[in-house]
């Protein structure tokens, strides 16, 4: 007896629901693909900027390493840099360990 109380509109709405879910699933998939492409493009752009910055390092540049050490570039090699971190203290680091180049005079004002 309770089956006769179910309206046709309710039954039609239930039949149309899977079609709406399919459209939602397509939109979700499209969104995820676009988000993935954007993230990859952003990462490649950041990587190119980092490589360009590391390739342009020269003597006298003030840098911050990935570990947070501040120093002034003393010697530039193919894979390594010598940076002065304090008076008479020079350390060697990999070029890829440079996080950013600072404006000239930043280290002296930081002390």
C-alpha positions, 0 to 999 in steps of 0.5 A, spaced: 500 500 500 505 504 501 508 503 494 501 507 491 503 513 495 510 514 491 509 519 486 511 519 479 515 525 479 519 522 485 520 516 481 522 520 475 527 524 479 530 518 481 532 516 474 535 522 472 539 523 478 545 518 475 545 522 469 547 528 473 552 524 477 555 523 471 556 530 469 558 532 476 563 526 475 566 529 468 566 536 471 570 533 477 575 529 472 576 536 468 577 540 474 583 535 476 586 535 470 586 542 469 589 543 476 594 538 475 596 541 468 597 548 472 601 545 478 606 542 473 606 548 469 608 552 475 613 547 478 617 547 471 617 555 471 619 555 478 625 550 476 627 554 470 627 560 475 632 557 480 636 554 474 637 561 471 639 564 478 644 559 480 647 559 473 648 567 474 652 566 480 658 570 480 663 572 485 661 578 490 654 575 490 650 575 497 646 568 498 642 564 502 643 557 502 637 552 503 640 551 510 639 558 512 646 560 512 648 567 509 654 568 505 658 572 500 660 568 494 668 568 494 669 562 488 665 559 483 666 552 480 662 548 476 658 544 481 660 548 487 661 555 490 666 557 496 662 562 500 665 566 506 660 566 512 664 570 517 671 573 517 676 568 515 671 562 514 669 560 507 665 554 506 664 550 500 657 548 498 653 545 492 651 550 487 644 547 488 644 549 495 643 556 494 636 558 495 636 566 493 641 571 492 640 577 496 641 585 494 648 587 495 649 589 503 644 585 506 649 581 510 652 587 513 646 590 515 643 583 518 649 583 523 
